[in-house]
Amino acid sequence: MSGAPPSSPRIGHNGGPPLEEPEADGGWGRWIWTKKHKAAWKTPPREIALRRLARAEELGMTYKDYTLEILERGRYL
């Protein structure tokens, strides 16, 4: 960048840390983002994980890709 001040986040920005220039010291934003990321990817109960795995295989997706769709869009395929 040419020394210009960073622009404010656009509409729809999720408030996560910048991917291009991570904070050097970590900081509060980085810590809370990491904590929430871990909570979102926490392993669900066995029954739910098996149901997701079966559905992902039906769709020809990996379990991780299927779970990511659920987390990103908030809907089941």
N, C-alpha and C positions, 0 to 999 in steps of 0.2 A: 504494500500500500504506500501511498505517497505522503504519509504523515497526516492525512485527513482524519478528523475524529470519527470514531466508529458510528455508523448510522444506528438508529433505534430499530429494534426488531420489527419485522413486518407482521401484518395480521396473520394469525394462525401459528405464530412461533410458539413452541412449547416451553420456552424459558430454560432450555438446557444450556450447558456450557458451550462456548463456541468450538466448533470442530477444527477450524483452521488454526487458531492460535490459543491452545490451552493455557490456562493460568499457570504461571511459573510456580507459585507457592501453593497451588491447590485451592485454597480459599474456601469460604463457606458455600458458595454456589456449587463448586465442584463436589464438596462433601455431601451436600443434600441431594444432588443429582445422582451420585453413586448409590446412596442409600435407597432412593426411590427406584432406581434401576434394578437393584437387587431384589427389592420387594415385589416388583412387577414380574420378575423371572423366577420367583420362588416356586419350588416344585409343588404342584397341586396334589391333592389326595390321589391315591393310587387309582381309584375308579375313574376319576376325571382324566388323568394322564393316559390311561388305557383307551378311553373313549376318544380322546383327541388323536392318539396314535392311530387307531383304527380308521378314523375319518380322514386323517392325513394320507394314509396309505391308499384309501379309496380314491382320493383326488390326485394321487401321484406326487404328493408333496412330502417333504421331510416334516418331522414333528416340530422342529424349531421354526420352519417357515409357516406352518399352520398356526402355531401359537403366536408368532409375530403378527399374522393377519388379525387374530383375535384382539391382541393388544393395540394394534394401530387403528383398526376400524371399529372395534367394539361390537363386532357381529360375527356370527359363526357361519362358515361356508357350507 
